[in-house]
Amino acid sequence: PEFFFAPGHIQTRSAEIGAAELMLQMGTAYVAFRQDAPRWLRLTHSAGPSAVEKAYREVLAGRSTPDSGQIVSMHAAAVAAQTAAN
């Protein structure tokens, strides 16, 4: 196996095709990814220390699936909104 290090790969590709072309290709790929993501990515929003711990433990225990995205906030307003919703 070969170790993959993204910053090193980006530097290599930038040297090969030029920074402008690399940024164009990365931007194009990102737009395509972003447009397709709602089809398969399931986002879960939560807030507060207990939500952070729960999300962490789910991932650690292997109960988080590849199609799940955890958006967990420790921002005071988000925590207050989450608390009010419960």
C-alpha positions as CSV (number, residue, x, y, z in Angstrom):
1,P,0.0,0.0,0.0
2,E,1.0,3.5,-0.7
3,F,0.3,6.4,1.7
4,F,-1.9,9.0,0.2
5,F,-1.4,12.6,1.5
6,A,-3.8,15.1,-0.2
7,P,-1.7,18.2,0.2
8,G,1.3,16.4,-1.4
9,H,-0.9,15.1,-4.3
10,I,-2.3,18.6,-4.9
11,Q,1.2,20.0,-5.1
12,T,2.2,17.3,-7.6
13,R,-0.9,17.8,-9.8
14,S,-0.4,21.6,-9.6
15,A,3.2,21.2,-10.9
16,E,2.0,18.8,-13.7
17,I,-1.0,20.8,-15.1
18,G,-0.6,24.2,-13.5
19,A,-2.4,25.8,-10.6
20,A,-5.2,27.4,-12.7
21,E,-6.1,24.2,-14.5
22,L,-6.0,22.3,-11.2
23,M,-8.4,24.8,-9.6
24,L,-10.7,24.6,-12.6
25,Q,-10.8,20.8,-12.5
26,M,-11.3,20.7,-8.7
27,G,-14.1,23.3,-8.9
28,T,-15.8,21.4,-11.7
29,A,-15.6,18.2,-9.7
30,Y,-16.9,19.9,-6.6
31,V,-19.9,21.3,-8.4
32,A,-20.8,17.9,-9.8
33,F,-20.4,16.3,-6.3
34,R,-22.5,19.0,-4.7
35,Q,-25.3,18.7,-7.2
36,D,-25.5,14.9,-6.8
37,A,-25.1,14.7,-3.0
38,P,-28.8,15.3,-2.1
39,R,-29.6,12.0,-4.0
40,W,-27.5,9.9,-1.6
41,L,-26.3,11.9,1.4
42,R,-28.5,12.0,4.5
43,L,-27.7,15.0,6.8
44,T,-28.5,15.0,10.5
45,H,-28.4,18.3,12.4
46,S,-27.9,18.4,16.1
47,A,-26.4,20.6,18.7
48,G,-24.8,20.6,22.1
49,P,-22.2,18.5,24.1
50,S,-24.4,15.4,24.3
51,A,-25.0,15.5,20.5
52,V,-21.3,15.7,19.9
53,E,-20.7,12.7,22.2
54,K,-23.6,10.7,20.6
55,A,-22.3,11.3,17.0
56,Y,-18.7,10.4,18.1
57,R,-19.8,7.2,19.7
58,E,-22.0,6.2,16.7
59,V,-19.0,6.6,14.4
60,L,-16.6,4.9,16.9
61,A,-19.0,1.9,17.3
62,G,-19.3,1.5,13.5
63,R,-23.0,2.4,13.5
64,S,-22.6,5.4,11.2
65,T,-23.2,4.6,7.6
66,P,-21.3,6.1,4.6
67,D,-24.5,8.0,3.4
68,S,-24.8,9.8,6.7
69,G,-23.4,13.3,7.4
70,Q,-23.4,14.5,11.0
71,I,-23.6,18.3,11.3
72,V,-23.1,18.9,15.0
73,S,-22.9,22.5,16.4
74,M,-21.5,23.8,19.6
75,H,-22.5,27.4,18.7
76,A,-24.6,28.8,21.6
77,A,-27.5,29.8,19.3
78,A,-27.7,26.4,17.8
79,V,-27.6,24.7,21.2
80,A,-30.4,27.0,22.4
81,A,-32.5,26.2,19.4
82,Q,-32.0,22.5,19.7
83,T,-32.9,22.6,23.4
84,A,-36.0,24.6,22.7
85,A,-37.1,22.1,20.0
86,N,-36.8,19.2,22.4
